[in-house]
Structures are given as structure tokens and as C-alpha cells.
Amino acid sequence: MERFVVVLLLLLCMPSAALASDFVEATTAITLSVDSVTIYPDGLMVAKCKGVLDTTAGEHKFVINVPDSADMSSVLLTVSNATVERVVYDANPVYTLNVSASGPQDFALSYLMYDAGFWEPRYDMHLTDDSVLLNANALVRNRGGEDLKSVRLKLVAGLPISSEPVYARAVQFAQKYAAEAAPVEALSAAPAPSASGELETFYIFELVGRKDLAQEKDISFPLFSEDVPLVRIYTWNAYEQYDGPVEEEIRANNTMQNPWPSGRAMLYRNDEYVSTIDMPYTPSGTNASISIGPSADLKVSRRLKDYNITERIIAANTSSKNHTVKETTQTWTYHLKVESNLDRASTLEVTDSLPQEAEMIDVTPKPTESTATSLKWRLQLMPRQKTSIDYSYKVLTTESLQNEN
């Protein structure tokens, strides 16, 4: 049974005549044990407490002890077999309840504490040729003003920083938590967000077992571990880096039911430390594109192979006057070279930029994507392969010359 403290405060004895005409009931002060805490990305902590108290039927007043850091307006109390008649907010809220049936009553309490918690994921990523072992830990800090013993710990991930403040929505969740029955036994992860819109923008991890959270101590807990598939790819922005280098990326596919929260990751290859990188927020079923950094695995270069400019004067006649127009055509031809230094097959994505007024004349090989201002190729390279990309475009401009009589 959960521990609780009950202090009965009795009013001073009054004359019997006064008691007969003016009955004053007792007020019971209650401190409920914290059963679970939920920590949001912006520091909000939702605490849920519970306990059992044997009461008689009728009207009762309860002073509910809450921490100094609690937002008083967010305090919510529910009691089995009882309705709330009124709440007076003082140093601690005083609830007047009407209990319909005598016996043990279940008390559930929730409240919000701002800037009372902190958590972030920390990753270890161990690379192989076609997969990555992803180990995630949750680094948690309790700033709520008191030590928490044997609590269920829930961590919210995925709430966009640019979204509206979560406080109002968190009040709704706190009310929901308080009204719920005892939570389900600890799970490794919460169910996938529903399609109702209520939980679509974030995900709640529930850690296995109960945790102790000492004040102002950084504590790390295992979050999840999974071996996930990856695609290794190289990218080259030929417009900005004429002679490279190419950038190496890994695109790890999140095959798990839960998202990967954004955080710092220690990257290892063959159990040797490579670098510390940023892990982007990655929903279930999507890829995390992670830059490893510049690579010498591929040698690349971009050169202007040919440039021509031609001009011609065109006479334009109107009913009122004659004038001339100068038409200028500029033609560029570029040659991009790619050479693999690898003994294995590889993939290279090449991008290049064009002037907005450009008109393509020829391009070999055909780009996989093209817009008015860019070209993109996805090249599948064999071991030690050499290949090239050639393209030409022209830009036509006109200029009106001084009027002629």
C-alpha cells in the first residue's frame, strides 16, 4: 500500500451550546506519495501522486500538501466515491468533498512544475557496412525541489520547439492522468501515438521499472537499443566545391515503433571512436541522414570545358519609329570527373546549380532530378570506377539600343 501522512487538525473546544448551533468540521491534511513523473522537452514536469484513506460518508475538508514549486492553479485531486464541492487556494489547496460511501477511498493527485525537469537522449552508434547498432540512454535531471523515490518515469520526445507552449495542453494531460485508474505495469515504450490528434506531435517513453531521482543529479537510464539498417552514401555539391571533397553520409532507417529523439551521438567504426555528431529527430519509418564528414574515398573535379558568346543586332520596326535590339547568347559547357578509390560499390549524389535564365542544350548522363536552377545525379559506382558528367546550357539576353532615325 502507498505511504501517506495524515495529520488531523482539530479546532479548539467550544461551549456545548455553541456546538449545538454551529457545527465546525475537522480538516485533514494529506501528503500523497509521488507515483509517476512525466518530463517534457522544455522542462515541464507533471507529477502524479496516489494513496488510500479510510473515510466516512458525508462532507470532508482536506488540505493537500504540494511542493512549493508546484503551479497551484494546475493542482487536480480526484477521490473515489466523492464529488468536489469547492476548492480554496491558499498556501496549499483546501478541497471540500462530499463522500457518498464509507470505507477506503482512492486519492489521485496531479500538478505541474515548470522548469522542474530535464532530459535528453545520448547515443552510441556502432557502424558496420550495412547496419548500425544504436544504443540510446536518457540523461535525466530532477529540479523539482525534492528527492523522488521509486517513481514511474515518463519522458516526452518529439515536441517541436517552434510549437505553441505546452503548458495549457499539459494541464489537460495532467487532468487525464489524475482521472485515470492505476497505470499499466511499466512498459519498454508507450504505444504508438494515436490518430486522434491528441498525441500526434510527441511521443511518451515509459522506462521499465521504478526509478530514484535525487535532486540536481544527472542520472542516465537505458532508453532503447536496436540494430537498424543503413545506406552509406557520398554527396558532392559541385557548384560550391569544384575539387571536392565529397561528404560521407549514412542514412539509417528507423525500423522501430518509437521515434529517435534529437540528441548528441558518439560515432564508432570498428569499435574505434570517429566523432561526435548530432542525431536528428527521426520518426518511425523514416531515415536519419547523418553527416560523417569529408571523405577521400572519391576524387572529384568540376571544370569549365568551353564558353562561347555571340551577339547580333536585330532591327525592330514599328509604325511610329525604328529601333534596334542587341541579342546576346552565352553558352557554357562543364565537365565533371568522378573517380572511386574504393574496393567496393558506392553511391554518389552530385548536385550543381544553374542560372535562373539557363536553357539546357545537352546533358549526359540524364539527371535524376532537375529544376529551373539545379541538377542532381545519383551515380552507382563500381569499385575503382571512373566516370564523368557533361552538360551545356545557354543564356539569352536582349538589350534595346539607342533609337535611330
C-alpha positions as CSV (number, residue, x, y, z in Angstrom):
1,M,0.0,0.0,0.0
2,E,1.3,3.5,-0.8
3,R,2.6,5.5,2.1
4,F,0.8,8.7,3.1
5,V,0.9,11.1,6.0
6,V,-2.4,12.2,7.7
7,V,-2.4,15.0,10.2
8,L,-5.8,15.7,11.9
9,L,-6.2,19.3,12.9
10,L,-9.0,19.7,15.4
11,L,-10.4,23.1,16.3
12,L,-10.4,24.3,19.9
13,C,-13.3,23.0,22.1
14,M,-16.3,25.3,22.2
15,P,-19.2,25.6,24.7
16,S,-21.9,22.9,24.2
17,A,-24.5,25.5,23.2
18,A,-22.3,26.8,20.5
19,L,-21.6,23.3,19.2
20,A,-25.3,22.6,19.0
21,S,-26.0,25.7,16.9
22,D,-22.7,26.0,14.9
23,F,-21.1,22.7,13.9
24,V,-17.5,23.1,12.6
25,E,-16.0,20.0,10.9
26,A,-12.4,18.8,11.1
27,T,-9.8,19.5,8.3
28,T,-7.5,16.7,7.3
29,A,-4.1,17.4,5.9
30,I,-2.8,14.9,3.4
31,T,0.6,14.3,1.8
32,L,0.4,11.7,-1.0
33,S,3.4,9.8,-2.4
34,V,4.6,10.6,-5.9
35,D,3.8,7.6,-8.1
36,S,5.0,8.9,-11.5
37,V,6.5,11.9,-13.2
38,T,6.4,12.9,-16.8
39,I,9.2,15.2,-18.1
40,Y,8.7,17.4,-21.2
41,P,11.4,18.7,-23.5
42,D,11.0,22.3,-22.3
43,G,11.5,21.4,-18.6
44,L,7.9,21.0,-17.6
45,M,7.3,18.1,-15.1
46,V,3.9,16.6,-14.5
47,A,3.7,14.7,-11.1
48,K,1.0,12.2,-10.3
49,C,0.5,11.0,-6.8
50,K,-1.8,8.5,-5.2
51,G,-2.8,7.0,-1.9
52,V,-5.7,5.4,0.1
53,L,-7.5,6.9,3.1
54,D,-10.4,5.4,5.1
55,T,-13.2,8.0,5.4
56,T,-16.8,8.1,6.5
57,A,-19.7,9.2,4.3
58,G,-20.5,12.9,4.3
59,E,-18.7,16.2,3.8
60,H,-15.0,16.4,4.4
61,K,-12.3,19.0,4.1
62,F,-8.8,18.1,3.0
63,V,-5.6,20.2,2.9
64,I,-3.5,18.8,0.1
65,N,0.2,19.3,0.7
66,V,2.1,20.0,-2.6
67,P,5.7,21.2,-3.2
68,D,6.5,24.9,-3.3
69,S,7.5,24.5,-7.0
70,A,4.0,23.3,-8.0
71,D,1.8,25.5,-10.0
72,M,-1.2,25.9,-7.7
73,S,-3.7,26.5,-10.5
74,S,-2.8,23.1,-12.0
75,V,-3.5,21.0,-8.9
76,L,-6.1,18.4,-9.5
77,L,-7.5,16.0,-7.0
78,T,-9.9,13.1,-7.6
79,V,-11.3,10.8,-4.9
80,S,-13.3,7.6,-5.5
81,N,-16.9,7.8,-4.3
82,A,-16.7,11.5,-3.8
83,T,-17.5,14.8,-5.6
84,V,-15.7,18.1,-5.3
85,E,-17.9,20.8,-3.7
86,R,-15.3,23.6,-3.8
87,V,-11.5,24.3,-3.7
88,V,-9.9,27.2,-1.8
89,Y,-6.4,28.0,-3.0
90,D,-4.2,29.1,-0.1
91,A,-0.6,28.1,0.8
92,N,-1.9,24.6,-0.1
93,P,-5.3,23.9,-1.8
94,V,-8.2,23.0,0.5
95,Y,-10.7,20.6,-1.0
96,T,-14.3,20.2,0.3
97,L,-15.5,16.8,-0.8
98,N,-18.8,15.0,-0.4
99,V,-18.1,11.3,0.1
100,S,-21.0,9.1,-0.8
101,A,-19.9,5.8,0.7
102,S,-17.8,5.0,3.8
103,G,-14.6,3.0,3.5
104,P,-11.2,3.2,1.9
105,Q,-11.1,5.9,-0.8
106,D,-8.5,6.1,-3.6
107,F,-6.9,9.5,-3.8
108,A,-5.3,10.7,-7.1
109,L,-3.4,14.0,-7.3
110,S,-1.6,15.7,-10.1
111,Y,0.1,19.0,-10.6
112,L,2.6,20.8,-12.9
113,M,6.0,22.1,-12.1
114,Y,7.7,24.4,-14.6
115,D,11.5,24.1,-15.2
116,A,11.5,21.3,-12.8
117,G,12.9,18.5,-15.0
118,F,15.4,18.0,-17.8
119,W,16.1,15.1,-20.1
120,E,17.9,14.4,-23.3
121,P,19.0,11.3,-25.2
122,R,22.6,10.3,-25.6
123,Y,23.5,7.8,-28.3
124,D,26.3,5.4,-29.1
125,M,26.3,4.4,-32.8
126,H,28.5,1.5,-33.9
127,L,28.8,1.3,-37.7
128,T,29.2,-1.7,-39.9
129,D,29.0,-1.9,-43.7
130,D,25.2,-2.3,-43.8
131,S,23.8,-1.6,-40.4
132,V,24.3,0.4,-37.2
133,L,23.9,-0.7,-33.6
134,L,22.1,2.2,-32.0
135,N,22.2,2.4,-28.2
136,A,20.2,5.2,-26.6
137,N,20.3,6.4,-23.0
138,A,18.2,9.0,-21.3
139,L,20.1,11.6,-19.3
140,V,17.6,12.9,-16.6
141,R,17.9,15.7,-14.0
142,N,15.3,16.3,-11.3
143,R,14.9,20.0,-10.5
144,G,11.6,19.7,-8.6
145,G,13.0,20.6,-5.2
146,E,12.7,17.2,-3.6
147,D,14.1,13.7,-4.0
148,L,11.8,11.3,-5.8
149,K,11.8,7.7,-4.7
150,S,10.6,4.6,-6.6
151,V,8.6,6.6,-9.3
152,R,7.5,5.6,-12.7
153,L,9.4,7.8,-15.2
154,K,7.9,9.0,-18.4
155,L,9.8,11.1,-20.9
156,V,8.2,13.1,-23.7
157,A,10.0,13.4,-27.0
158,G,9.3,14.9,-30.4
159,L,7.5,18.1,-29.4
160,P,8.6,20.7,-31.9
161,I,10.5,23.7,-30.3
162,S,8.6,26.1,-32.6
163,S,5.2,24.9,-31.5
164,E,2.9,26.7,-29.1
165,P,3.8,26.4,-25.4
166,V,2.9,23.1,-24.0
167,Y,1.6,24.3,-20.6
168,A,-2.1,24.5,-21.5
169,R,-2.0,21.2,-23.2
170,A,0.0,19.6,-20.3
171,V,-2.8,20.7,-17.9
172,Q,-5.2,18.6,-20.0
173,F,-2.8,15.6,-19.8
174,A,-2.4,16.1,-16.1
175,Q,-6.2,16.1,-15.6
176,K,-6.4,13.0,-17.7
177,Y,-3.7,11.2,-15.7
178,A,-5.3,12.1,-12.4
179,A,-8.7,10.8,-13.5
180,E,-7.3,7.5,-14.9
181,A,-7.1,4.3,-12.9
182,A,-3.7,3.0,-11.7
183,P,-1.3,2.9,-14.7
184,V,-0.5,-0.2,-16.6
185,E,2.6,-2.0,-15.4
186,A,5.8,-0.5,-16.7
187,L,6.5,-0.9,-20.4
188,S,9.6,-0.5,-22.5
189,A,7.9,2.1,-24.6
190,A,4.5,3.7,-24.8
191,P,2.0,2.7,-27.5
192,A,2.4,4.5,-30.9
193,P,0.7,7.9,-31.0
194,S,-3.0,7.8,-31.8
195,A,-4.5,9.3,-34.9
196,S,-6.9,11.4,-32.9
197,G,-4.6,14.4,-33.0
198,E,-4.1,14.3,-29.2
199,L,-0.6,12.8,-29.2
200,E,0.4,13.1,-32.8
201,T,3.1,15.7,-32.2
202,F,5.0,13.9,-29.5
203,Y,5.8,10.5,-28.1
204,I,6.0,9.3,-24.5
205,F,8.6,6.8,-23.4
206,E,7.9,4.9,-20.2
207,L,11.0,3.4,-18.6
208,V,11.0,-0.1,-17.3
209,G,10.7,-0.4,-13.5
210,R,10.7,2.3,-10.9
211,K,13.4,4.9,-10.5
212,D,15.0,7.1,-7.8
213,L,15.7,10.7,-8.9
214,A,17.9,12.6,-6.5
215,Q,17.7,16.4,-6.7
216,E,20.1,18.1,-9.1
217,K,21.9,14.9,-10.1
218,D,22.5,13.8,-13.7
219,I,21.3,10.2,-13.9
220,S,21.4,8.0,-17.0
221,F,18.9,5.3,-17.8
222,P,18.8,2.9,-20.8
223,L,16.2,4.0,-23.3
224,F,16.4,1.6,-26.2
225,S,18.8,-0.5,-28.3
226,E,18.4,-1.7,-31.8
227,D,20.4,-2.9,-34.8
228,V,19.0,-0.9,-37.8
229,P,19.7,-1.0,-41.5
230,L,21.6,1.8,-43.2
231,V,22.7,3.1,-46.6
232,R,26.1,4.6,-46.9
233,I,26.2,7.4,-49.4
234,Y,28.5,10.2,-50.7
235,T,27.4,13.7,-51.7
236,W,29.1,16.4,-53.7
237,N,27.9,20.0,-54.3
238,A,29.9,20.6,-57.5
239,Y,28.9,24.3,-57.6
240,E,30.4,25.1,-54.2
241,Q,33.3,22.6,-54.2
242,Y,34.9,22.4,-57.6
243,D,37.6,20.0,-56.4
244,G,35.6,18.3,-53.6
245,P,35.9,16.9,-51.1
246,V,32.8,14.7,-51.2
247,E,30.9,14.3,-47.9
248,E,30.1,10.9,-46.5
249,E,26.7,10.3,-45.1
250,I,24.8,7.4,-43.5
251,R,21.1,7.1,-43.8
252,A,19.9,4.9,-41.0
253,N,16.3,3.6,-41.3
254,N,14.2,3.8,-38.2
255,T,12.5,0.4,-38.2
256,M,11.4,0.8,-34.6
257,Q,7.9,1.7,-33.4
258,N,9.2,4.7,-31.5
259,P,10.9,7.8,-32.8
260,W,14.5,8.7,-32.3
261,P,14.7,12.0,-30.3
262,S,17.2,14.5,-31.4
263,G,20.5,14.5,-29.4
264,R,24.2,14.0,-29.4
265,A,25.7,10.8,-30.7
266,M,29.1,9.2,-30.3
267,L,30.0,7.6,-33.6
268,Y,32.2,4.4,-33.7
269,R,33.6,2.4,-36.6
270,N,35.2,-1.0,-35.8
271,D,34.8,-0.1,-32.1
272,E,37.1,3.0,-32.7
273,Y,35.8,6.4,-31.9
274,V,35.2,8.5,-35.1
275,S,33.4,11.7,-34.0
276,T,30.6,13.2,-32.0
277,I,27.6,14.2,-34.2
278,D,24.1,15.5,-34.0
279,M,21.3,12.9,-34.3
280,P,18.2,14.5,-35.9
281,Y,14.7,13.8,-34.7
282,T,13.6,10.7,-36.7
283,P,10.0,9.4,-36.7
284,S,9.3,5.8,-37.1
285,G,9.6,4.5,-40.7
286,T,11.9,7.4,-41.9
287,N,15.6,7.8,-42.4
288,A,18.1,9.8,-40.3
289,S,20.7,11.5,-42.6
290,I,23.9,11.8,-40.6
291,S,26.9,13.5,-42.0
292,I,30.2,11.7,-41.2
293,G,32.3,14.5,-42.7
294,P,34.7,15.0,-45.7
295,S,36.0,11.8,-47.3
296,A,38.9,10.9,-49.6
297,D,37.1,7.7,-50.8
298,L,36.1,9.5,-54.1
299,K,38.1,12.0,-56.1
300,V,36.0,14.7,-57.9
301,S,36.5,17.8,-60.0
302,R,34.4,20.3,-62.0
303,R,35.9,22.3,-64.9
304,L,34.6,24.8,-67.4
305,K,35.2,23.0,-70.7
306,D,34.0,25.6,-73.1
307,Y,32.5,29.1,-73.1
308,N,31.1,31.0,-76.1
309,I,29.4,34.3,-76.6
310,T,27.7,35.6,-79.7
311,E,26.0,38.8,-80.4
312,R,23.7,40.0,-83.1
313,I,21.8,43.3,-83.9
314,I,18.2,43.0,-84.8
315,A,16.2,45.8,-86.4
316,A,12.8,46.2,-85.0
317,N,10.2,48.4,-86.9
318,T,7.1,49.9,-85.6
319,S,4.5,52.2,-87.1
320,S,6.0,55.3,-85.5
321,K,9.8,54.7,-85.4
322,N,12.6,52.3,-86.0
323,H,14.9,50.9,-83.3
324,T,17.5,48.1,-82.8
325,V,17.9,45.4,-80.3
326,K,21.2,43.6,-79.3
327,E,20.7,39.9,-78.7
328,T,23.5,38.1,-76.7
329,T,23.8,34.4,-76.4
330,Q,26.3,32.9,-73.9
331,T,27.0,29.1,-73.8
332,W,28.7,27.2,-71.0
333,T,29.9,23.6,-71.1
334,Y,31.0,21.9,-67.9
335,H,32.9,18.6,-67.4
336,L,32.6,16.8,-64.0
337,K,35.0,13.9,-63.3
338,V,34.5,11.2,-60.7
339,E,36.9,8.6,-59.6
340,S,36.3,5.9,-56.9
341,N,39.2,4.9,-54.7
342,L,37.1,2.2,-53.1
343,D,37.3,-1.6,-53.5
344,R,33.5,-1.8,-53.1
345,A,30.5,-0.4,-54.8
346,S,29.3,3.1,-53.7
347,T,26.6,5.7,-54.3
348,L,27.3,9.3,-55.1
349,E,24.8,12.1,-55.3
350,V,26.0,15.1,-57.3
351,T,24.3,18.5,-57.3
352,D,25.1,21.5,-59.5
353,S,23.5,24.9,-59.9
354,L,22.3,26.8,-63.0
355,P,21.5,30.5,-63.6
356,Q,17.7,31.1,-63.4
357,E,17.6,32.1,-67.1
358,A,19.5,29.0,-68.3
359,E,18.2,26.8,-71.1
360,M,19.7,23.3,-71.3
361,I,21.3,22.3,-74.5
362,D,22.7,18.9,-73.7
363,V,23.4,16.7,-70.6
364,T,25.0,13.3,-70.2
365,P,24.0,11.2,-68.3
366,K,20.5,12.4,-67.7
367,P,20.0,13.8,-64.2
368,T,17.7,12.0,-61.8
369,E,16.2,15.4,-60.7
370,S,16.2,18.8,-62.3
371,T,14.7,22.2,-61.6
372,A,15.0,25.6,-63.2
373,T,18.1,26.3,-61.2
374,S,19.7,22.9,-60.3
375,L,20.6,19.5,-61.5
376,K,21.0,16.3,-59.4
377,W,22.6,13.0,-60.4
378,R,22.6,9.7,-58.4
379,L,25.5,7.6,-59.6
380,Q,26.0,4.0,-58.8
381,L,29.8,3.4,-58.9
382,M,31.6,0.1,-59.2
383,P,34.9,-0.5,-57.4
384,R,37.6,1.8,-58.7
385,Q,35.3,3.1,-61.4
386,K,36.0,6.4,-63.3
387,T,33.1,8.3,-64.9
388,S,32.1,11.8,-65.9
389,I,29.2,14.2,-66.3
390,D,29.0,16.7,-69.2
391,Y,26.3,19.3,-69.7
392,S,25.8,22.5,-71.7
393,Y,23.4,25.4,-71.3
394,K,22.8,28.8,-72.8
395,V,21.5,32.1,-71.5
396,L,19.9,34.6,-73.9
397,T,19.7,38.3,-73.1
398,T,18.4,41.2,-75.1
399,E,19.2,44.9,-74.9
400,S,17.4,47.8,-76.6
401,L,19.9,50.2,-78.3
402,Q,19.5,53.9,-78.8
403,N,16.7,54.9,-81.2
404,E,17.8,55.6,-84.8
405,N,16.2,57.9,-87.3
